[in-house]
Amino acid sequence: MSRTLRTCLVALTLQLPLALGAHGARAEGLPERAIALMRERCFSCHGTDEPIEGGLLLASRTAALAGGESKRPALVPGEPDRSLLYRVAAGLEPKLAMPPDEADRLSAAELETLRSWIAAGAHWPAAAQDGKWQDANSNEGVEVATSGGLSESWTHRKYRPEDIWAWQPLAHPHVPSRGLDAAAITTPIDAFIQARLHSHKLAPAPAADKAVWLRRATFDLTGLPPTPAELAAFVADQSPTAYDKVIDRLLASPHYGEQMARHWLDVVRYADTSGYSNDYERPHAWRYRDYVVRSFNADKPFDRFTVEQLAGDEFDANDPELLVAVGFLRMGPWEHTAMSVAIETRQQFLDDVTHSVGVTFLGQGLRCARCHDHKFDPIPTQDYYRLQAVFAPVQFRDREVAFLPSERTDALQRDRPRSERLLAEARSFLAGLDRKHEAAVKIWLAEHDKKTLDEVPASERPPRHLGLTTLDMSLEKVYQKRADYYELELRRYEPQALSVYDGPNVPFDMRRGQPQKQKAPRETKPEVQVVHLLKGGALDSPGEAMRPGVLSAAHWTSESAETLPEATTGRRLALARWIASPQNPLTARVIVNRVWQMHFGRGLVATSNSFGRMGAKPTHPELLDWLAERFVAGGWRIKDLHRLILRSHVYRQSNEPVDVARAHEIDPGNKLLASFPARRLAAEEIRDALLATSGELVTTVGGPPVYPDIHPEVALQPRHIMGSVAPAYQASPRPEDRHRRTLYAYRCRTLADPLLEVLNKPGSDLSCERRDETIVAPQALAMLNDQATHDRALGLALRLAREAKTPRERVAQAFRLVYARSPSDAETSAALAHVERQTKLHTEHPPRRVEPPRVVRREMIEELTGEVFSWDERLDLAGETVADPKPWDVDAATRAWADLCLVMFNSNEFLVLR
């Protein structure tokens, strides 16, 4: 018996409650329940005509009696102790006992269900004979009708309504009105929230202080703290429209698009490099990032935003903005090298883009259906490959797209000479080795009385590396990789877009795993890849050819619309319009939920990428549907959705419940929102707030990525690229670049900023639906000891010296900048005392100047000989860097004020939104 079957048997425990109902394993309906369990859990590998594992087929009683490759029957009717199916599940077969983890073993009740069924004769219901499987679950449920040539077994599946809630049409809920506190209702949102609170005898919290709300709203909509001037103006404004004016101002800020882009790029896995073993640069990925920023700032309707990213080139191939937009399809990690198999890397892309579209727009993880019909959600394997067929014509292309007037490109020409110089240096080193080899060849020819190598038979010619030392041969590979790296880097200065087109397969630059630099070929009669249903997801087991189509369980789609165009061009556009259809409840629910999560830290559905059975259920389903319906009716405008949420009392309320003890008892997770859920600032918000508070933040919007300071031990660590190491990370030499917003920092998949990483910034390989929010000791250690936080604290100390004349005024200004409030008398006294103590300490212990390194020593192991070789890598930017102020540049008193600022930066009040 196979490992897969044994795993399937263990997994039966997950489905048993659904199959057995509330009364447990009783004799009535036992065969139907047993068959339902096998069908649900074992058929992915043992339910087809060609079983994937162990040759065992369970699609019929006859096949189960025959057994698999072991020749032992899985079932011996009337004798469970001789039935391999039961013996493996019960752990009676030492070599096959599953699962290996004790915690996952079947319970006694579950084993008894299998045993009782076999002991009763392993009866096979008539409805399930000969593989014609009918539904064997409870009769209560919703039958999911499908079409498109799907199997009989699929068309008769039934689901509990609560498990397929996301597929149901929007419910058109009425706004609650009875028994509510009208004083705590400012928008219909509050009525829905308060109705749930009322049913649990909880009251909404009172309104938060105006300064607290302003900090909350400013961070939520811009990712930056409010300025002291903005705080003073808002507190002084006692008009009824004070809050509305702030909301409108923040939504009109160019920084709104940056904050929204941060959330969106988490979901789509944006990075400036390709990942994997050759983590080369994607020179024009930044143009997609800036497209996202522009789209949110322009309040582009979300349905249009969706279509542009999925099929902008098919919608209008002459619009450069849309050729940039489809960079979405290439956001995932990917590589193709000389050691890659083209058909495999192609399939990796198709699998990746299919799943990405599902989680991003539909809240449906599709990857499970690659190998078998989805075990929990109404997504058969045919649907997976029908969707995949939509992307069959898609080919990678770095297309010639002129830079847009709205794109910031001034840094490109400024930085180009350095890239050209580094490439020239790498080529010069290689040319030197060539000359050394050529000189040795001349000597060899003279010794053998020959004029040219053409006179020498190929088998008698000198070795290719004649004249080169072992170190020369090792460094040749290093510098060849460097030349490849810099050649690709030079593409960033050309007007191209990380894009796609529809057409035949294209050649790849094997050294860099990138499409060759060329325009898309003319499309005469291109051969489009045919997508086959892959049995078990294996390329070597192709099944029937699949036509492009949408999800068959979509009840809102007419049968004629389920099959998309089969022409080379137009498939993605048809899919995009289906996804962005006003009748599609998935898309509207998903984006509304994402926006809600941005403001409350948790969505109405906690699993923003998973609206299936294994995801979380909505805490307020009526509110979710009301928001989704209103969102679509209002033209898919996200800024209107923000206005509605931020004007509500539930957003404006304090984070202190009216009755703390009762709220914690009834709703410990605050899912009902009896108070505002405090959240820690995201990693990027913390870094940007440090820069904004110190007065060093450069607020220029858009442009190619910049290189902020990161911890030197990480910056200089060897970063592997296949066969060599990448050039060392060097921070941008100009503060105007280093101090840009974190959104514009170079995102390298294999080199993370350790400060951001410890603060839960996600990687770019997987879609991040919601940031983790951990509280661990390394975060405090990083915030207290990282050079970047020390630099920002010193920057704030210098700002205080410029803006405030007296020590007490400095303390007050520090509190306004860091906490968006004024200090108490006790806080002022404590702060001044701390500065006095630290001034004395710094006077007695002046800092030691530390110079940045100019060279880093590299070591590698020669792959052919196993010998270690080393070389020095010059850090060419070290001599050009305009450094931030350091402790040895200022007096003891300024260093003491920097210590106070560092303490304030490490407080909960700075790091947490209340």
N, C-alpha and C positions, 0 to 999 in steps of 0.2 A: 504493500500500500504506500502511496506517495506521501511526501511531507505536506504537499498542498491539501490532500484530502484530510490528513490529520488536523491541519489547521482549520479546515472548514468545519470539522466536527466540533472543535472547541468554540468556534464562532457561533455555533447554534445557540449558545447561551444568550446571546444578545437578542435573538428573535423569539425565544420561547414564550415570554409573556404575551406577545401579540398572537401567537399561534394557539396558546392554551386558553386565553381569556382569564376571567377573574376566578374561576373555580378550579384551576389547576388541571393536572393530568387525570381526566376521567375517561372511562372506556368509550363513551359516546364521541364519535368524531375523531378517535385516535388515529386511524390511518391518514385522514386528511391532514391532521396536524403534523404527523411525522413526514409526510410527503412535502408539505409546505416548508418544513425546515430544511430538508435536503435541497429542494428547488431553490430556496433563497440563498443557501450557503455553499452548496457543492457544485452547482451546475456550471459555474464559470469555467471549471476545468474538467468536470466529469458529466456534463449534460449534453454534449454535442455528439455528432456522429463520429468525430475523431477526437477522443479524449486526449487532453494535453498531458496528464500525469498518470504514469503507471499503467496505462492501457485500460483503466477502470471506467466503465460507463454505468451511470446510475439513472439514465433516462427512462428505463423500463425495468420491470421486475425480472424479466428474462436476463437482461444484461447484468443486473446486480447479482443474480444467482450464479452466473457464469464466472464472475470475478474478473480480475485484471491479469497483469503479467505474472503475479505470484501464483496464479491458478487456484487460489483459495477463495471461496465464495465470500462476498461481503455480507450476504444474508444466508442463514440456514433457518427457514421458517420453523417456528416452534422451539428453536434452540439458540437463544441469545449467546450462551457461553461458547458456542462454536461459530458464531457470526463475527467475522473480522471487524465489521463496522462497529459493533458494540465493544469488542475486546480492546480495540485501540482507544476508543473513547474512555473506557474504564481503566486504562493503564495496565491491562493484563498481558500486553505484548511488550516486553522490556525494550526490544530494539525499535519498536514503533511508537512507544508511549508518547503521547502528545497532550498538551504542549509541554515544552521543557520547563517553563516557568510554573512553579507550584501554584502561584496566585491565580493562574488562568484555568485551572482544571475544572471540569464540569462538576456541577453540584450533584448531590445525591438525587434530588428530584428530577434533574435533567436526564441523568443516566437512567432513571426508572422509566421515563417516557420512552426512550429508545428500547429499553429492555422489554417493557410491556407490549409495545407494538410488535416486536419480533416474536415474543413468546405467544402472542395471539395469532401468529401465522404470517406476519409481515404482509398483511392484505394490501393489495394495490387497488385504490378506488377505480371504478370504471372510467371516471372522467379523466384519469391520468394515464390510461393505458396507451401503449404504442407511442409514447412521447407527445401525445396531444394533451398538453398540460392545461388544466383549467385552474381557476383560483382556488386555493386551499386554505386561505385565511378566513378570518371571521367574515360573515356576510355583511357586517356593518362596515361601511367604507364607501369611498368614491372610486368608481371605475374610471380608469384613464383610457379614453378612446384614442387610438392612434391610427395612422394610415401610412402609406408609403411602402407597402410590401413587407411589413414587419411580421414576425412569427406569431402564430396563434397564441403561444404562451404569453407573449408580451401584451397583446391586445386585451387580455382578460385579467390583467393585474388590477388589484384594488388597493387603495391606500386610505388610511384614516385621514379625515379632512384636515386635522391639525398638523399632519405631517407634510401636506402639500399646500399649506396655506398660501405660499408665495405665488403659486400658479393660479390661484382663484382670482376672478375679476375684482376690481376695487369695490369695496362694499357700500360706497356712498353713505357713510355714517352721518347721523344727525348730531349736531353739537349738543352735548348735555346741558341741561338748564335747571333741573330740579334739585333743591337742597344744597345749593352752592353758595359760597361767600362772594357776592358780587364785588366787594371791595378788593378782592384778590384776583380779579379777572380783568385783564387788559386786552387780551386777544382770545379767539376761540381755543387756542392751544391750552390756555389755563383751565378752561372748562373740562377738557378731556383729562388733564392731569388731576384736577381737583375732584372729579367724579371718582377716580380710583382711590385717591386719598380718603375721601369721605366713606367709601365702602369699607375701609380698614380703620375708620375712626382716627385718622391722622389729619392734621391741619397743615396748610402750607406755611413756610417760614415767612416772617416779615421781610420787607424790602431791605436790601443791603445798603450800607453807606454809599453815598455817591462816588467817593474816591475809589472804593472797592469795585463798584460796577464799572467805572471808567477804565481801571487797570485791566479788568476782566475783558471788557469789550475790545479794548485797544489791542491787547495781545491776541485775542481770538481772530480779529479781522485783519491785523497787519503783522502779527508776530513780533511786535516791538512794544516797549513800554511807553506810556504817555509822558509827555514833557511836563515840567513844572508849569509852564505857561498854559498848556491845555488843561491841566488839572485846575488851576486857579480860575480860568474862564468858565469851566463847567460848574464848579462849586458855586460860583457867583451868579450863574444863570438860573433864576428861579421861575422862568417861564414854563408854561405847559409843554412846550415843544423842545425843551432842553435836551432830552434824551434822543429825540428824533434827529435833531441837528447833529449830534455827535455821530449817530449811526450813518447818516448821509455823508458826513465828512470822511469817515473811515472807509466807507464803500467806494468813495471817489478817489481815495489815495492810491497811487501807483503801487504802494506796498501791499495792498489787498491782493492783487494778482500774484505777488510773490508768496504770500502766505497760503493762498489756495493751491498754488502750484506745488508747494511742499507736500501738502496732503495728497495731491493727485500723483505726484512722482513716486511716493511711497507705494502706491497701488500698482503702478505700471512698471516699477523696477528700473527707474532711470539710472544710468551710469555713463561715464565718459570713456569707459574701456569695455572690452568684450568679455573678459573673464577667462576662466579655465587656465590652461598651461601657458598659452600665449596671450597674456592680458594686455594686448596692444590697444592703443588709443583709437577711439571712434572720433575722428577729428571734428565732425560736424554735429554730434549729438546735441550740443548746446543750442542749436537752432530749434530743435523740438522743444527743449525746456523753455526757451523764450516764447515760442508759439503758445505754450500753455499759459504763461504769464499774461501775454497779450489777450488771449481769449477770455480769461476770467476778468481782467480789467475792463474789457469791452462788454462784459455781461452777455457774451455770446449764448444764445439759447442752447441748452444742453443737448437737445436732439440734433442740432446742427453740429455741435462739438463732437458728438458721437460719430456722425456720418463722415466728418472730415478726417478723423483719425483712422477709421476703418477703410475708407474708400475715397479719400480726397482726390487722388489721381484719376479715379474713374469718374468722379463727379465733374471735375474740370481740370484737365491735364495742362491747361495753360495758366493756371493760377499758381504762382510760386509758393504762396502761403500753404496751399493744400498739398503740394509736393513735400513740404516740410512736415506737415501734420501726420502723414502716414508713417513717419518715423516711429510712431507707436508700435507698429508691427515688428520692429526690430529692437525693441527695448530689452528683450531677454538676453541672458548670457548665451554666447554661441561662438564656436570656432571651427575652422576647417584647416587642417594641416596636411603636410605631405604623407603623414601616417594615417590620416583619416580615410574612412570609406565613404564615398560621396553619398551613397544611398542612405547610409546611417545618419550622417549629419543633416541630410535633407529631411529625414523623418523626425529627427530631434526638433528641427524648426517647426514642422507642421504640428507635432504634439504640443510644443510650447505655445504657439500662437493660438491654437484651438482652446487650450485650457485658460490662457490669459484672457481671451475675449469673454469666456464664460464667467470667470470670477470678477472681472473688471466691470462689466456692464449688466450682467444678469444675476450676479450673486450665486452662481451655480458652478461648483467645481466639477469639471468634466473629465479629469484625468482618470478617474476610477473606471469610466466606461471604455477606456482604450482596450482593455483586455476582456471585459465581460460586461453584460448588462449591469447597470448600476444596482447595487444591492439595496439601496434605501430610497433613491429618488427616481422619478419616472423618466430616466434617460437610458434608452437601450444603446447597445454598441453601435447599431446602425446609425443612430443620431450622431454619435461622436464622429464617425467617418463621413457622414453626409456633411457635417459642418467643416470637417477637414478638407473635403473636396472643394469647398468654397475658396480655399487658399492655395489650391493646386497650381494655379497659374502665376502665383506671386514669386517674383525673383528679386534678390537684393540688387540694389543699384545706388551708388553714390552719384546722384544725378546733378548735372550742371544746372544750378539754380542761382541766379544773381542775388546778391545780398539785398535785402529789403531796406527801404529808407528808415524803417522803424528799428532795424537791428543795429546794435552798437558794434562797430568793427574797427574803431580807431586803434585798438590795441594790437590788431593783427599785423599791420605793417611795422609797428614799433618793435614787435617781438620776432619778426621773420629773420632778421640778420643773425640772431643767435642760433636758430635752428639750422640755418644754412652753414654757419661756422662749425657747429658740432658735427654735421654730416660730412663736411669737408675734412675735418680732423680724423674721423673714422676711416674715410676713404683714403686719406693720406697714409695712415698707418698700414692699411691693406696694400696700398701701392708700394710701400717700402718693403713689405714682405715679398711682393711680386718681383721687385728689382733684385732682392737678395736671392731669390730662387733662380731668376734669369741669369744672374752672374755665375751661380753654381753650375747651371746647365751649360753655359759657354765653356767652362773649364772641363766639364765632362765630355763635351763634344770634341774639344781639342785633344783630350787624352785618348779618345777613341777614333781620332782622325776623321771626324765628320764635320760638315758645315752646318747642317740643320737637322732637326729631329725627323724631318720627312724622310731622310735617308735611312732611318733606323726602324726596323720592324717594331710594331706596337708592343710585342711581348718582350722586347729587349731594351725598351726605353727606360730612363732613370725614373725613380719614384716621383710622384707628384710634388712631394714636399722636400725634394733635394735641396740641401743648403740651409734648411730651416732647423732650428733646435726644437726640442720637445716643447719648450715654453712658447716658441714662435707658433707652433702648430695649435697649441691651446688658445693663445691669444687671437689667432686668426679667426677662430669660431666666435670668440667674444666680440671682436670688432665687426665681424660680418653681421652679427645680430644687432649691434649698435647701429650700423649703417641702415639695416632694414627698419629699425625703430625710428630713426630720424627721417628716413624717406617718407614713412607714413605720417610722421608728425608734420612734415612740410605740406601735406594736403590741407591742413587746417587753414591755410592762408588762401586757398582757392575757393571760389564761389560754388560750393557743392552742398548737397543735402543728403543726410542719411535717409534714404528713401527706398522705394520699391517700384516695380512696374510689372505688368502682366505680359508674359511671353515665355519663350523657351528657356531652357537651362543656360546659365552663363558660366564662363570660365572663372576660376579663382586664382588669386595670387597665393600659392601654397605657402610661401615663406611667412606671410602675414595673416593668413586666414581671412582675407578680405576679398571682396569683388575686385576684379581688375579695373583700373581706371580707364573707363571708356563710356561712351554714350550707349544708351539702350539700342540694340539692333532694331532695324525696321521689322515690323511684324507683317510678314506676308501670310504664310500659313504655318504658324508655329505649332509645334507639338506640345500640347499641355499634358503634364503628368496625370496619369489615371490613378486615382486613389482607390485602393482595395481595402475591404474590411480585413484587418489582420487578426487571425485567430490567436487569442492570447496575447495580442499586441506584438507578435513576432513577425519580423519582416520576411522570414523564410516560410511563413504560413499564410500566404495571401488567399483571401476568399473572393467573394463577388465584388465586382466593380461598383462603386457608389456614385450616385448622382449628387450634385450639391443640393443641400436642403437645410431646413431649420429644425428646431426641436419639435418632434412629432406630438408631444403632449400639450402643445400650445393650443388651447381650446379657442383662443381668440383669432386663430389663423384659419382661413378657408383652405380646403384641400388643395385647391389650385395654386395657392401661394406657398405650399410647403416645399415644392420643388423649385429651386432657383434656376436662373439661366445657366445653360451649359456652354455658352460662348466663352471665348477666352477672357473677354472683358465684360464686366457688369455683375459678376457673381457677388463680389464684396459689397457693391453698392446696394444690391437687392437685400443682402443680409443686414447691412447697416440700417436700411429703412425699416426692416422688420424689427430690429432691436429698438430703434427710436420711434416706433409707432405709438401713437397715443393709446392704442388698444392693448399695448404690451404692459401688463402690470409689474413685471419683474424690473424693468429698467427704471421706471419712475420710483418704485419702492426703494431700490438700491441706492440711487443718488440722493434721495431725500434722507435716507438713513445715514449716509455718509456725512451729509451736512449737519444733521443733528449731532452726530458723534463729535464733529469738530468743536461744537459748543459745549457739550456736556461730558466729553471724555469717553462716553459709551453711547452706542447707538440704541435706538428703540429696539433694534435687533443687535445683540452684542457681537455677533459674528458677521461683520459687514461683507465679507466675501462669500459667506455660506448661508444661503436662505433655504437649505435643504433640511431633511429630517435630522441629520446629525449636527446641524447648527442650532443656535439658540432660537427660542420662540420670541415673538414680539412681546415686550412688556405692556405696550399700549397699542394693540392692533388697530383699533378704531382711529386713533390719532395718526398712525402711520398712513392709513388709507386716506384719511381726510387731507393730510398734507400732500400726499402723492397726487390725489385728484386735483387739488387746488393748484399744485405746481404745474401740471400738464395744461390745465385750463388757462393758466396765466402765461402760457407761452414758454414754458420750461426755463424761466428766468431765476437763476440762483440768487441774485442779489435781492429779489423780492422775498425769497425764502429766508434769507438772513434777516431782513427787516422784520418779518413776522415773528421770528424766534427771539430776536433781541428786544423787541418791544413787549414780550410777554412777561408776566409776573414770575413765572417759573425760572426764567433766566435772570430776572432782576433780584430774586430773593436772596436772603442771607444764607450762608452755609451752616448756620446753627439752627437745628430743628426747634420747633416750639416746645416739644416734650422729648428731650434727648433720650431718656431711658426707654420710652415707649417706641420711638422711632427705631432705635437699635434692636428692640425686641421683635417688632413686627416686620421691619424691613432693614435688616442689618447691612445689606448691600446698597441701600438707597436707590433701588430700582424704580420706586414709585415717585422719587423726586420730592420728598417732603422738605428738602433743603437743597441748596445748590451744591453739587458735588465738586469739592476742591480737587485740583489736579496739579501735579508738578509740571513745570514748563518743559517742553520738548527740548532735546539737545540743542537744536539750532536756535530756538528761542533764547536759551540761556546764553549761548555765545553771542548772539546778536544783541541781547540786552546788555551784556557786559560792555560791548563796544559802544552801544548807544549811550549808556550811562557815563562812560569815561569820556564821551565826546569825540571818539575816534572813528565811529562808524561812517563809512562812505556809502551813501545811499543811491549811487548811480544804478539804474535798472538795466539788466540785460548784458549780453556780451559773452565772449569766450570764457571758459573757466579760469579761475585764479588759484593761486597756491598759498593758502594761509600757513602760518607757523603751526607745526605739530611737534610733538615731543621728539627731540633729536635722536633718541635711541631707536625710535620707530622710523623716523624719516630716513635714517642712514642704514637701516637693516637691509640685508640683501633680499630683493624681491625677485623671485624666480620667474623667468620666462624661458621657454623650452630651450635647453642647451646653454643657457647663460643666465645672467642677472640683468635686470632693467637698470637704467641710469638712476642714480640716487635722487630721492625726492628733495627738491630745494624750494624753499619758500620764495614767493615773488619778492624781488628786491625793493619794490616801491611800496610804502605804506598805503598809497591810494588803491593798490590791488589787494594787499594782504588783509586790509580791513573792510573788504566788501562783505555783504551778507553771506551767510553760510550756504544759502541756496546756490551761489555761484562758485563755491569751492569745487575743485577738481575731484570728481568721484571715481576713484580707482577701486575696482572690485576686489583686488587682492592687497590693498593697503588702506586700512581705515585709520582715521584720526582717533587715537586712543581716548582722548577726553570725550569726544562725541559718542564713541562706542560704549564707554562705561555708563553714559547717560542714556543708553537704550536707543541710540540711532540704529535703525535696522540696516542690514546689508541689502545689496541690490540684486541678489540672485532669485529671491522669492518675493511674491507680492505681499506687502505688509498691509493687512486690513486695519490694524489698530496697534499703536505703539505699546510695548510693554512699559510698565511704570514700576520698576523695582526700587527698593531701598536697601542698599548694600554698602558696606564699609568702603570699598574701593572708590565709590562716588565721592565721599567726603574727602578721602585722601587725595584724589585727583584734583578736586576743586581747591584744596588747601595748598597743594604742592606743584601743580602744573605751571610751567613757565608762562603760559598764556594768561592764566588768571592773575598771576603776579604782575604781569605787564599791564593788564587792564586796571588793577588796583592802583598801580603807580600812575597810570594815565588819569584816573579819577582824582587822585591826590593833587596832581598838577592842575586839573581843571578847577578844583575847589580853591586852590591858591589864586587862580586867575579871577574867579567869579565872586569870591567872598573876602571881605577885608579882615574880619575878626574870627578867632577860633569858634565862637558860638555860632556865627553866621555860616561857617564852614560845615559844622555839624548839621545845622538846619538844612543847608543845601544838599548835603549828602543824603539825608533822609528823604527829601523831596525827590531826588533823582533815583534812589535805589528802591524806596518803599512807596513812593507816591503819597506821602503824608508828612506832617511835621512831627518832630520828636517831642516827647514829654520832658519835663525838667529833669527827671531822674535819668532818662536816657542821655540827655545832653551832658549831665555831670559825669556819668559813667564813661561816655565817649572821650571827654576831655581828659579824664584821669588816665585812660588807656593810652592816649597819645603822649601824655607826659611821661609815663613809664617807658614807653617804647622809644621815645626820643633819647632818654638817658641810655637805654640799652644799645641803640644804634651808634651813639656817640662813642661808647666804650668798645664797640665791636664793629668797625667799619667793614664794608663788603670787599671781597677780592674780585678784581676784574677778571672776567672770563671771555676769552676771544673765541669766536666761532671757528670750527675746523676748516681748513682749506683743502684737505685731502682725506679720503677714506680708503683704508686698506681692504682689498677684496681677496677672498680665497675661494677656490673651487676645486673639485676633484675631477681630474681628467677622466672622462667616461670610458676611454679606450684602454688606459693604463692603470687607472686607480690612483695615480699620483696626485698629490696636492700641488697646485700652482697658485701664485698670487700676483697681484698687480695693484698699482695705485690709481684710483679714480680721482681726478681733479674736480673739486667743487667750484665751478667757474663763476657762480654768482656770489660767492662769499665776499669777494672784493668790491662788488657793486652794490651791496645791500645797504639801504638807509635804515639803520636799526631803530627800533623803538627805544625810548628812554629806559635806562637800566639803573639799578640801585646805586652804582658807583658814579652815575652822572648827576646825582642830586644830593642834598644835604641830609643830615640825620633826621631833622624835623619832617621833611617830606617823606622819608621812608617810614616814619612813625604814622603819618596820616595814611600812607598806603596800607599799613597793617590794619588800621581801623576799617578801611574800605574792603580789604580782603575778608575780614570777619563778617561784615555786612553782606558781602556777596555769598557767603556760605550759610546764611540764615534761611530758615524756612520761609520767612516773609518775602524774601527775594525770589526763592526758587519755586514757590507754590502760588497758584492762582486760587483765591478764596471766593 
